[in-house]
Amino acid sequence: MLKGKMKAVVKHHRGYGAQLQAVDIPDIREDEVLIRVKMASICGTDIHIFTWDKWSQGRVNPPYVFGHEFAGEVIEAGGKVSNVSVGDYVSAETHIVCGTCRQCLTGQLHICKNTNIIGLDTQGCFAEYVALPAKNLWKNPIDMPLDIATIQEPMGNAVHSVLAGEVLGKTVAIIGCGPIGLMAVAVAKAAGADKVIALDVNDYRLQLAKKMGATHTIHSIKQNPLEITARLTDMDGVDVVCEMSGNPTAIDQGFKMATNGGRISILSLPAQPVTLNITEDIVFKGLTVQGITGRKVFSTWQQVSSLLGSGKVDVTPMITHRFSLSDFEKGFELMIKGQCGKVLLIP
């Protein structure tokens, strides 16, 4: 077994920020593997943890290594591991599920009642090495670039959100153009959406949305989202709304812009209560409202792999910055300011 110390980004206290520390290389159990992390990426959830917002204060228990999006190489395998081997090039499904609750037993592993999440409930991947259950690993095509392999997990969120219902020929609004929102734009376009409308309050990210395939962009402060979406849909409303912003005003606008009989997929994690007109904007409209958590295991991963392998989705325009693990704070600063797409960290 590999022993010694490794560099890792540690959420070291119950407050703002994180530290680069030397911590023990993790040991593995019989059903686990040790992975040398080749590349990781910063997620919106990591920003919640770094900034220590209200959600993270009630969810996270420092000190521990955080981070959950990565690609790497298996360098050790426990005695009971049979699905992967030393040398395999892998990424990971980040929901560690129980396998015994009603949801797991009926194939709904993504909503397991006893889910633990890598980098939230366990030690994460902002490190040189990470130990994980072998059952959570996804083997990557050997020729897949590291930066692409690293972002399959968050792309799975985008795929799950967009493809939770019919998209072909429909008008799709993506509210919030962070990295997952940007990937959702590309997924909707690849799935045959008629119009893909990207909404944000950040000019930089709206420009990225255009590069990712948005047919229309709306600056939600400088422009009126409801007037513009009404005009773009001949006053009918948007067929599919994917909510990625977590902003209460934007969420309310999403429900108001949806057409009667439309669908709203909510991936965002609002940090405060959201007020909605349920009578007018949900019930009388006959909307389908779906909360999206994680990825369907492993069917969403297969969709992601197919979309990437076919070339129908090109995620490279939204991968904008790369930093060494030691310079992680620079990446977090860019994410907090919204002056980036996806930020990658290299141990």
FENQUI-V818281 format. One record per run of one state. SS is the DSSP state (~ for helix, > for strand, _ for the rest). FROM is the first residue (numbers start at 1). TO is the last residue. If there is no record, write none. Layout:
# FENQUI-V818281
{{SS FROM TO} {SS FROM TO}}
This chain:
# FENQUI-V818281
{{_ 1 4} {> 5 11} {_ 12 18} {> 19 24} {_ 25 31} {> 32 41} {_ 42 43} {~ 44 51} {_ 52 53} {~ 54 57} {_ 58 63} {> 64 65} {_ 66 68} {> 69 77} {_ 78 88} {> 89 92} {_ 93 94} {> 95 96} {_ 97 101} {~ 102 105} {_ 106 108} {~ 109 111} {_ 112 115} {> 116 118} {_ 119 121} {> 122 122} {_ 123 126} {> 127 127} {_ 128 128} {> 129 133} {~ 134 136} {> 137 139} {_ 140 145} {~ 146 150} {_ 151 151} {~ 152 162} {_ 163 170} {> 171 175} {_ 176 178} {~ 179 190} {_ 191 194} {> 195 200} {_ 201 202} {~ 203 211} {_ 212 215} {> 216 219} {_ 220 224} {~ 225 232} {_ 233 237} {> 238 243} {_ 244 247} {~ 248 257} {> 258 266} {_ 267 277} {~ 278 283} {_ 284 287} {> 288 291} {_ 292 298} {~ 299 310} {_ 311 315} {~ 316 318} {> 319 324} {~ 325 337} {_ 338 341} {> 342 346} {_ 347 347}}
